[in-house]
Amino acid sequence: MTISQLAPERALRRLELTVVRRLEGYLHGEHLGLLPGPGTELAEAREYQVGDDVRRMDWAVTARTTIPHVRDLIADRELETWALVDLSGSMDFGTSTLEKRELAVAAVATVGFLTHRLGDRFGGLMLRDSALRRWPARSGRLALYGLLRALLAEQFSGDEEAHRSDLAAALESMARTQRKRGLRVIVSDFLTPQDGEVASQIEPSWERAMRKLTAQHQVLAVEIVDPRELELPNIGVVTIGDPETGEVREIDTRRRKVREAFAVAALAQRERTRAALRRVGAGHLVLRTDRDWVADTVRFVLAYRRVAPRLHQPPKGVAR
């Protein structure tokens, strides 16, 4: 049974039980956020590693030890989290256990339940039909439930022209209006109709706006993927429509070259997204509608939290 087949309250209770039982057991410890990120207090210096932000270089320790060091920041104890959820036409699609939109709601619920502590605030922005709807940041689990309930209730307007959503503009708005430092979660398939390029070195239309967010906030990008977006099955001649542009094409999936060309282009598009998120310094979690999203989230969070113990170790040759 999918989330959409449940009443909102039952769906939310099932989501919370799934998250609490399967995730929180892995993630006990001090409230440091889902990802090691910016805060307001200086932490211990540590040796520089490939991929570290050079803006965090501690030149005094580097000079004393002759080894490059960076100084991390301790995450704030009260966290304000904002989630931007892409609910454009391409998200209303799914060929497996869940639709992409349902998986997006599950992703927001997971982040909300894991980051929730006394005093923390959680708000949301919903991108749908070229409009950006704001859900104010509030503390408490009931407020989070309200946001999730609103996400579940969002429906298509039925107007094809209205489905053209602008992710770049939504990110710009988020960076401009939500200035308090905290965690920013972007949930999208990152399929933008204005981007015809697949070369990884060419910036997607949303990359510049995403870079503005990462310069100020801790950013987690959750990419939602359906297996049919990665490869075509051999099912004969099919008509495929783009829900955001209204463009329709007839494709003969019996031709092996057609299927191979589609798979190559899809892989290139995903690589372009991955490269862009890496360039801007955002965390990148990929969730698929045909996989165990809870297990994938666990692996992602644990991989990032393994670096936390290093933040509390003094660098070699330097006393506490």
N, C-alpha and C positions, 0 to 999 in steps of 0.2 A: 504494500500500500504506500502511495506517495504522499508527500506532505499536503498537496492540494486536495486530496481525498479526505482529509481529516478536518474536523471543526478547528477553528483557530486556536482555541484554548488547549484542546487535546494535542494539536500539532506542536505547540510551544512547550507543553509539559513533556512530550516525548523527546523533543530536541534537547531540553535541559537535562533530562535523565541520561540521554546518550552522552552528552558532553561531560557531565559531572562524573558519571561512572567510568567512562573510558579515557578521559583526558586528565582530570584533576589528580588522579592517583599517580600519574607520571610527573606532575609538575609542582610538587610541594616546594615550599621555600619562601624566601623573602620576596616581597612585591618588587620585582625589577622589570615588569612588563614582559610582553611576549618576545621582544627582541632587545638585545643590548643597544641602547640608544642614548640620545642626548638628555641632559638633565641640568641641574643648576649647581650641584656640588662636585668638586674635583675628586676623582678617585686616584689610586696609586698609579704611578707611571709603569709602563711595561715596554718590552722590546717591540720595535716596529715590525709588522708582518705585512707581506704583500697584500694589497687591497685596503690597508688602513687609510683613513682620511689624513692627508698630509697637513691639513689645517690643525690637527690635534698634536702636532709634533711638540715635544717638550725639549727645547733647545738647551736648557740648563743641564738637565740630566744627560742629554746626548753629549754635551761638551765634557762633562765629568767622567763619563764611562767610555767615550769614543765609540759608543754603539748607539745607533738611532733608537730613540724611545718616543712613544706617544703617551698622552695622558687622557684617560677616558673620563666621562662624567657619570656620576651616580644618578640613576633615574629618579625623578620626582616621586614622592610618596603618594601624592594625590594626583591622579591621572585624569586628564580630559581626553576622551576618545571621540573622534568623529569618523563616521563611515560614509563614504560616497558609493552608492549602489547603482550600477548601470542596469536599468530596466528597459532598455531599448528593444526594438523588435527582434534583434538577433538573439536576445536572451530568452525569448519565449520559444524555446526549441529544446528538444531532448529525445533521444532514441533509446535510452537505457532506463535505469532505475528511477532517476529523477530528471526533471527538466532543469535547464541551466538556471532559470530564475529561482527555482526551489533550492538548488544547491547554493545560490548566492545568499538566500535567507539563512540557510544552515551555517554558512561561513560567518555572517554577521553575528548570529547567535553564539557561535563558538568563541569569537573574539570578545563579545560582551560578557559571557559567563566567566571566561578566564581572567579578564582584566577587572572584573567587578570587585571592589573593596569599599569599605565604609568611606563615604565622601567622594568617591570617584563619580565622574559624570560621563554620560554617553549620549551623543547626538547623531543625527543622520541627515544625509542629503540624498534624495531619490531623483535620478535622471530618467525622465520618461516623456516621450512625445515633445521633444525640444524644450521641455520645461524642467526647472530644478525646484523640487519641493523640499522645504527645510523642516526637519523635526528637531525642536530645541533640545539642547543638551541638559539632561536632568540626572540626578543621582537616584539610586534605588532600582531594585529589580523590576518593580511595576512599570517604571519609565522605559526600561529596556523592552519589556513585554509589549508596551504600547507601540514602540518603533517596529518590532517584529510583526505585530498584528497589522500595521499599516503596510508593510512590505508584502505580506501575504494577500492583502486586499487589493493591491494595485492591479489594474486590468488595462488591456488595450483600449484605445479610444475608437478604433475602427477606421480611422482616417490614415491612409497610407502616407500622405505627405507629412503628417504629424509625427511619424515614426523616425524621422531624421534627427537623431540626437547628436549633440556635439560634446564629446568627452573632454576635449581640450578646454572649451569654455567653462565646463563644470569644474574642472580642476583649477582654472584661473579664479573662479568665484570662491572656491573653497580656500585657496591661499589668501585671497583678499579679505574675506569676511571672518574666517576662524583663525585669529592670530595667536591665541594663547597656546603656548608650546604643549605638545602632547603627542598622542598616537593618532595617525591618520591611516585609515584603511580604505583602499580602493578596490572594489569588487567589480570586475568587468571581464568580458571576453576579449577586450582590446581589439575588436573587429570594427574598424571605422570605415564607412563607405567612401570617405574622401581620400583614403590612402590606397592607391593602386600599386604602390611600390612594395617589393618584398626583399630588396637588398638590405642586409643587416646594418650596413654603414650609413644608410639614409635615415634620418630622424623621422619617426612617426609624428603626426600632427600634434600629439599630446605630450611629447617628451619635454619641451621647454617648460610647460606649465607644471609637469611633474617635478622637474628640477627645482622649481621655486618652492614646492612643498618640502622636498628633502633637505633644502638648505635651512629650514626652520624647524621641521618636525621629524619625528620618527615615523617612517612610512612603510606600510606593508601593502604590497599589491597582490591581490588574490585573483589569479587568472582562471576563469571557468571555461572548460573545454568539453565538447561532446565528441565521441569517437567518429561520428559521421562527418565531422568537420576536418578530420585528418586523412581519411581515405574513403573512397567510394566502393560500395559492394557491387558485384556483378549481377545486376537485376534487370538488365535490358535498357530500353529507352525510357528516361524519366524527365519530367519537367521540374526544374529547380528555380525557386523564386527567392529574391533578396527581400526580406521583410522590411528593410529600412529604406531601400531605394525604389522598390516595386519592380526592379528589372527581373525578367523571366528568360530562362534559357532551357533549351531541350538538349539533353546530353545522352549519348549512347554509351552506357557503362559497360557494354559487352566488349568494347575495344580496350585492350590492355594498355595501349599508349595513352589513352585518355585517362584511365585510372592512375597510371604512373605519373602523368603530368600534374594531375590534381594533387597527389600525395607530395610531390616535390614542392609545389607552390605552397601547400599548407604548412609543410615543415619549414620552408623559408620564412613564411609569415610569423610562425611561432618563434623562430630564432631571432627575427627582427625585434619582436617584443621582448624576448629575454635579454638581448644585447642592450636595448634602450633602458630597461629597468636597471641593469647592472651599471650602465654609464651614470645614471642619476643617483645611484646608491640606495635604491629601495629594496626592501626584502621582497622576495618573489616566491609565492606559494602557488602551485598549480593543482587545481582540483578538477577531477574528471567525473562525469555523470555515471561512468561505468566502473568506477573504482570505489574502494572503501575510503571515503573522505575523512573519516575520523582517524584512521591509521596514517593517512598521508599527512594530516595536520600534526599528529604526534611526532612523526619522523622529522618534520620541518622544525617544530618548536624545540625539540631536544637537540637538534643539530646546532641551533643558534644558542641555546642555553649552555652548551658545553664550553663556550668561551667565557662565561661569567666568572668561574673561579680564577681565571688569569687576572681579572680586574683587581683582585685583592692580594696579589703576590708582589712583593717588592722586586724591582729589577736586579739583575746580578750585579753585585758590587756596591749596591746602595742600601743603606740601613733604613729601617722604618722611621 
